[in-house]
Amino acid sequence: QLRDYLLKQVYTLRFIDMRFRPGVQVPEPEVRQYYEKQFLPEWQNRNSKPAPPLEEVREKVEEILVRQRVNSLVENWIKEARGRTRIEFMKKAFE
């Protein structure tokens, strides 16, 4: 049962990646803004050593931003699907 559950999760994540990730692009200003306003403050709260320069963590920052965008696209897609779907409860099915 656990294996089946995990396989379903893997298939779902693959679908999401194939469906939504290719269209996501993160512009340079957003990468820089995230680095300055999110990454640096979090780094300073967690570490006593100096933060790495943006170029060293660019891939990590871009991946975070891509994931955020993909999550947002998935949420919007689900909301739209729910809006188009009519669900009808049949009382007898719950008796």
N, C-alpha and C positions, 0 to 999 in steps of 0.2 A: 504494500500500500504506500509506504514511504517512497519507494522507487518510482511508482507511478505518479505520485504527487509531484516529486521533483522533476520528472520528465515533462509533465504538463507546464511547470514553471519555466523550464528551459525553452520549451516550444513557444510559450507566450512571449518571453523576452526576445527570442529570435524574431518572432513576427513583428514585435514593436520596433526592433532595430531595423529590420528590412523595410518596414512600412514608413517609418517616420524619420529615422536618422539621415538618410541620404539628402533630404531637403533642408537640413539644418546647417546654417552657416553663422559663424560668430564674427562680427566685425572687430577689427583691431581696437577701436575706442572702447568697446565693451569689455574686452579682455583687460585692457589697462585699467579701466574703471573698477572692475571686480578685484583686480590685484590690489589697487590702492585702498578701496573702501571695505573690502571683505577679507581678503587674504592676509594683508599686512596686520590689521588689528587682531585677527585670530591668532596669527603667528606670535605676535608680541605677548598675547595673553597666555600662550602655552609654552613659550620658549624663552630662555634668557639670552641665547645667542642671536646675532643679527639675522634678519630675514634674507633668504636668497634673492638675488635679482630676478626680475620678471622673466628674463630669457631662460633661466634655469627651471622655472616652474610653469612656463607658458603652456606646455602640453597638458599639464594637470589642470590648470585654470580653464583652458579651452574645453577639456573633457567635462569639467563641472558645469560649465555654461551650456554645453551641448545636451547634457543629461537634463538640466533644468528645462530647456526648450522642448526636448522630447517629451518629458513628463507633462508639460503644459499642453502640447499637441494631443497627447493621449487623453488627457482630461477633457479637452474640448470635443474630441471625437466621441468620447463616451457620452457626454452631455447631449450632443446632437443626435446620437443613436437613440438615447432614451426619449428624446423629444419626438422622434419619428415612430417610436414603438408604442403600440397600444397593448396594455396588459389587462387581462380580464380574469378576475378571480371567480372560480366556480365553487360555490359553497359546498356542494356535495363532495368535492375532492378533498375537503378538509374534515370531513365527518368520519 
